[in-house]
């Protein structure tokens, strides 16, 4: 049986009227994704589960930035469908908005929603303090970004062991900073599922967009990785 494991990267979860298209999937789209995997007997794992054991038939749902819609509507859908996920927090902006999105900025979950999600069994991970492109920062600056977010979560009695790199941006200094904090899994971005031979601190994730209803999801999972790609993204892992 194939050991390829889809790690999907979502952001917001809301209706078109509430959240628009930017970085959003509608609740019923997320539900259809979950049901597709459930029908095919995939288990739902969290990023932290990949540190040692590599399941043979599983999917990992991840949500970057901890938007309010994810920790309300998204969690409601996942609980209804008996799915779990990993949610990555930008610590300096909790309860505020995604300033890096500019005019498209949306509300980020407050501290209580993050705590509640943790109590419900969802993994809460590190997404840096301020959402920078880590590879553009010095080694000292990167360590500060990761450490600040880590400490905020620890102070909430949440002990993260995984990190998702904003924009997928990382370099060797990023790995060193993550390892110094005891992190065992790091999530990057790519155009393919992850494999057990991938570096655990740079596991590839497939970005899910507004238009990725089930046919598009299947294309991204099973067909696109087989096709030659003319697109090159600086921060994507091969």
N, C-alpha and C positions, 0 to 999 in steps of 0.2 A: 504494500500500500504506500502511496506517495507520502513523503514527509513534508511536502510543501505546505506552508501554513499562511493563509491570508491574514495580514494585520491591516485592518481598515482604519483610515484616519478621517473621522468626522469632526465637525465643529458645532454649529448651531442645529437645533431641532425645533422647528416651528412651522406654522402655516405661512404661505406666501404673503398674506396680508400682515402677519405679525413680524416676520423676520426677513422678508424679501428673498432674493435668490443667492446673494453673496454668502458663501461659506455655509449655506443652509441645506438641510434635507427636511422634507415635510414628514410629519409623524408617521403617516401611512407608508411612506417610502422606507423609513427605517424598519417599520413593522414587517414589510414584505421581505426585506433583506434577512431579518432574523428568522422568519418563518421558512425561507428558502434553506438556510443552513440547518434549522431544526428538522425539517422533513428529511434531510439527507443524513441525519444522525451525527452531525458535527457537534462536538462539545464547545462550549463557550469558555474561553480561558482569559485570564488577565495577563498583562505584560509581565508581572512579577513571577507568574507560573513558568515562564520560559527560561528562567535563570539556570535551571538544572535539567528538569524533565522536558522533553520535546514530544508532545502528543502526535499521534499519527493521523488523526482526523479531527481537526479543531479549527476554530476561527477566533481571532482576537479583535474585539471592537475597542477602539480608542477614540477619545474626544479631547481635542486640544482647546486650551484657553479657559475652560470652565465657564462658558456662557450660562447665563441664568436659564435660558430655554433648555439647555442640556440637562441641568440639574433639577428641572421641574418636568417639562413635557417629555424630554428624552428618558429620564429615569422612570417616569410613569409607564411609558411604552415598554421599556426593557423589563420592568417588574411584571407587567401583565403577561409578557412572553417568556418569563423565566430565563432571561439572559442577563449576563453580567458584563462589565466593561471597566476600562481604566480611563480615568479623567485627570487631565494635567492642568495644573493651576499656575497662573501668573500672579505671584504673591503680592506685589506692590499695588496691584490694581483690583484686588478683590472688592466687590461691592461697588465698583466704579464702571468704567467702560473700556472697550478695546481700543485705546487711543491710537495704536499702530495702524488701525484700519482707516484712519482719517475720517472723511465724511460718512463712511459706512460703519462707524463705531457702533457697537451694540453692548447692551448691559451684561456685565459679568456677575457671576454668583457672589453673594456675600458669604461671610465666614460661617454663618449658621447653616446655610444650604450645603456647604462643603463638609461640615461636620456631620450633618444628617446623612449625606451620601455615604460617608465612610462608615457610619453606624449601620447602614443598610447593606454593607458588604461590598460596595464599589471601591476599587482601588483608586487612591488619590496619589498622583505623582508630581514630580517637579517639572515645571515648564519655564523656569527662570524667574527672576524678580521683575524684569521689565520687558521681556519679549524681544531681545536684540538678535541680530545675526551673530551667533557666537564666533564664527570663524573670522569675523572682522575685528574682534576684540583681542587685547593682549591676554596672555596667560593669567595674569593677576586679575584682570577685569572679569574674565570668564569664571574664575574661581569665586569671585565675589558674587556674581549673578546666581550661581548655583547654590552657594552657601546661604545666601540671604533667603532664598525661597525655601531651602531645606529647613532652616531654623524656624521660619514662620510655621511650617507644617508640624514640626516637632512640638512647638509650643501649643499646638492644637491637639496634641496627643495622637498625631498622625505620623507614622515613621516610614517615609517613602524609601523605596529601593530601586525605583525606575525613574528615568527621565526621558522626556520627548523634546527634541531640539527644535526651537522655533524656526520655521522655514526649512527644516531639515539641515540647517547649517551647523557644521562641526568640523573639527580638525583634531590632531593628536593631543593638543592641549586640553580640548574638551574632554577627551577620554580620561586624561590624567586627573582633571578636576572631579569628574564623576566618580572615578575609582577612589579618590581620597575621601569622599563622603560615604563610601561603602556601597555605591550603586553597582548593580550587577547586570542591569538591562538598560540599554539606550535605544531610542527609537528615532530613526531617520526617515527619509522619504525615498520612494523609488517607483517603478512601474511594474513591479512583480511581487508575488508572494515571497515570504521569508523561507529560508531553508536552514536545517540544523547546522550546516557548515558556515553560515554567516557569522560574522563577529557579533557577539552578544551586545556590545555597546554601539552597534550601528545596524540594527535590524531594519530592513526595508518595510515601509508601509505604503499602501495604495490610497491616494487621496480620493475621497468621495465628494462629488459635487451635486448641485441641485438637480441637474438633469439625469442623475444616475439611478433611474428606476431599474427594475430587475434586469431587463435586457442589456442595458449599459453596464450594470455591475458584472454580469456574466462575461461580457466582452473584456472588461478590465481584468477579470480574474483568470480567464482561461484562453482567450484568443490573443489579446494584445501582447502578453509576454513572449509569444511565439513569433511575432512579427519583427522584422528589422525596424529600428527606430531612427528617424532622422532628427529627432528632438534631443538636444543635450541640455541638461539643467545642471548648473554648477554644483548645487548642493545635493543632488540625487546620487544615491549609491548605485553602483552598477548591478 
